């Protein structure tokens, strides 16, 4: 078969592979729990503390 045919086949394979990679990346991020910006949690025990106090207590 001609080179043009193999180019079309290679392009279609690349498109399908890209599609599956995108789906995999999207669903791998969906499985992780959402996190607040800066890595801070909204738990009641840490909500009112300043980050510096929380770090100092964890390091002690």
Buried (B, 14 or more C-beta within 10 A) or exposed (E): EEEEEEEEEEEEEEEEEEEEEEEEEEEEEEEEEEEEEEEEEEEEEEEEEEEEEBEEEEEE
